[in-house]
Amino acid sequence: MISGTRGRCCLIMLSTGFTLIIGLTSCAQQHQEPVRNFQSGRGSMDTIAIDTATLNARLTAAQYEVICNKVTEPPFTGRYWNFKGDGVYRCARCRQVLFDSKDKYDSGSGWPSFVQPADPHTVQEQEDNSYGMRRTEIICSRCGAHLGHVFTDGPRPTGLRYCVNSLSLEFEERKQ
């Protein structure tokens, strides 16, 4: 269970009965930050300025923890891990289209998993060496929201598994 505040620290109650205290800094800054704006079909990205306070105001406390503080939601608890809708998954922070349901599969990991992003320019990768592990973090290219991680144990055709926190996503049903 994730609980907390947008103040200087957050309490996270774990199912094991332990409490984890995390300091908040990354998304709490009240300034303008450059954000990439990808326009599908044109193949170009423009850098725009978006007030982080405006982006963060639309997030729940749990979404804030995942998106801004890189907290991982517990497996098999997110609303999209076993969801079968037909449509696109958008960034919960800036609403950029990130993944398409046609690329989603059941990885057995407990998180929504995709073989690829809807467009390669919408998801960026960066090295993550936290918790003594070597992983590749995935973030929204427009607003920098933490999405999850990408692993090389996925199915064909890419061999990749984009393992995403449900709290980082919003689903939009495909219009027929």
SULWO-V376857 format. One record per residue. N is the residue number from 1. SS is DSSP state (a for helix, b for strand, c for the rest). PHI is phi in radians with two decimals (NA if undefined). NEAR is the number of other C-alpha atoms within 10 Angstrom. Layout:
n & ss & phi & near
N & SS & PHI & NEAR
N & SS & PHI & NEAR
//
This chain:
n & ss & phi & near
1 & c & NA & 10
2 & c & -1.86 & 19
3 & c & -2.48 & 12
4 & c & 2.73 & 16
5 & c & -2.46 & 14
6 & c & -1.66 & 17
7 & c & -1.43 & 10
8 & c & -1.49 & 10
9 & b & -2.57 & 13
10 & b & -2.38 & 20
11 & b & -1.75 & 14
12 & b & -2.09 & 18
13 & b & -1.56 & 15
14 & c & -1.58 & 13
15 & c & -1.10 & 10
16 & c & -1.41 & 6
17 & c & 1.67 & 7
18 & c & -1.47 & 9
19 & b & -1.98 & 12
20 & b & -1.92 & 11
21 & b & -1.87 & 12
22 & b & -2.14 & 15
23 & b & -1.38 & 12
24 & c & -1.87 & 18
25 & c & -2.56 & 13
26 & c & -1.03 & 10
27 & c & -1.82 & 19
28 & c & -1.43 & 16
29 & c & -1.17 & 12
30 & c & -1.71 & 11
31 & c & -2.59 & 12
32 & b & -1.54 & 13
33 & b & -2.24 & 15
34 & b & -1.17 & 15
35 & b & -2.38 & 20
36 & b & -1.50 & 21
37 & b & -2.04 & 19
38 & b & -1.61 & 19
39 & b & -1.90 & 14
40 & c & -1.01 & 13
41 & c & 1.66 & 7
42 & c & -1.61 & 7
43 & c & 1.23 & 9
44 & b & -2.24 & 11
45 & b & -2.12 & 16
46 & b & -1.99 & 12
47 & b & -1.56 & 12
48 & b & -2.22 & 13
49 & b & -1.78 & 14
50 & b & -2.24 & 17
51 & b & -1.22 & 14
52 & a & -1.08 & 20
53 & a & -1.11 & 14
54 & a & -1.14 & 14
55 & a & -1.12 & 15
56 & a & -1.32 & 21
57 & a & -1.10 & 11
58 & c & -1.52 & 13
59 & c & -1.59 & 16
60 & c & -1.29 & 13
61 & a & -1.05 & 17
62 & a & -1.19 & 20
63 & a & -1.09 & 23
64 & a & -1.01 & 27
65 & a & -1.07 & 27
66 & a & -1.26 & 21
67 & a & -1.25 & 29
68 & a & -1.71 & 21
69 & a & -1.93 & 19
70 & c & 1.07 & 17
71 & c & -1.31 & 19
72 & c & -1.75 & 18
73 & c & -1.22 & 22
74 & c & -1.08 & 14
75 & c & -1.11 & 14
76 & c & 1.10 & 15
77 & c & -2.09 & 14
78 & c & -1.27 & 18
79 & c & -1.19 & 15
80 & c & -1.89 & 21
81 & c & -1.10 & 23
82 & c & -2.14 & 16
83 & c & -1.48 & 14
84 & c & -2.06 & 12
85 & c & -1.11 & 13
86 & c & -1.80 & 15
87 & b & 2.95 & 16
88 & b & -2.14 & 20
89 & b & -1.88 & 23
90 & b & -1.84 & 20
91 & b & -1.13 & 27
92 & c & -1.21 & 25
93 & c & -1.57 & 27
94 & c & -2.08 & 21
95 & c & 1.24 & 17
96 & c & -1.21 & 23
97 & b & -1.20 & 24
98 & b & -1.96 & 23
99 & b & -2.37 & 27
100 & b & -1.94 & 21
101 & a & -1.08 & 20
102 & a & -1.17 & 15
103 & a & -1.79 & 14
104 & b & -1.57 & 20
105 & b & -2.61 & 18
106 & c & -1.56 & 14
107 & c & -1.51 & 18
108 & c & 1.39 & 12
109 & c & -1.46 & 11
110 & c & 1.69 & 19
111 & c & -2.18 & 25
112 & b & -1.02 & 26
113 & b & -2.23 & 29
114 & b & -2.31 & 25
115 & c & -1.45 & 26
116 & c & -2.90 & 22
117 & c & -1.28 & 18
118 & c & -1.06 & 20
119 & c & -2.53 & 15
120 & c & -1.08 & 11
121 & c & -1.48 & 19
122 & c & -1.56 & 23
123 & b & -2.17 & 23
124 & b & -1.87 & 17
125 & b & -2.03 & 15
126 & b & -2.60 & 12
127 & b & -1.15 & 11
128 & b & -2.31 & 14
129 & c & -1.93 & 11
130 & a & -1.26 & 8
131 & a & 0.98 & 6
132 & a & 1.24 & 7
133 & c & -2.00 & 8
134 & c & -1.91 & 10
135 & b & -2.36 & 15
136 & b & -1.99 & 18
137 & b & -1.36 & 22
138 & b & -2.00 & 23
139 & b & -2.33 & 23
140 & b & -1.20 & 28
141 & c & -1.23 & 22
142 & c & -1.46 & 25
143 & c & -2.09 & 22
144 & c & 1.39 & 21
145 & c & -1.10 & 23
146 & b & -1.22 & 27
147 & b & -1.86 & 29
148 & b & 2.77 & 26
149 & b & -2.48 & 20
150 & b & -2.02 & 22
151 & b & -2.19 & 14
152 & c & -1.70 & 12
153 & c & -1.97 & 13
154 & c & -1.52 & 19
155 & c & -1.40 & 13
156 & c & -1.17 & 9
157 & c & -1.54 & 8
158 & c & -1.64 & 12
159 & c & 1.31 & 12
160 & c & -1.91 & 17
161 & b & -2.22 & 22
162 & b & -1.46 & 28
163 & b & -1.70 & 23
164 & b & -2.11 & 27
165 & c & -1.27 & 29
166 & a & -1.00 & 27
167 & a & -1.14 & 24
168 & a & -1.51 & 27
169 & b & -2.09 & 26
170 & b & -2.26 & 18
171 & b & -1.70 & 22
172 & b & -2.19 & 16
173 & b & -1.13 & 11
174 & c & -1.24 & 11
175 & c & -1.43 & 6
176 & c & -1.42 & 4
//
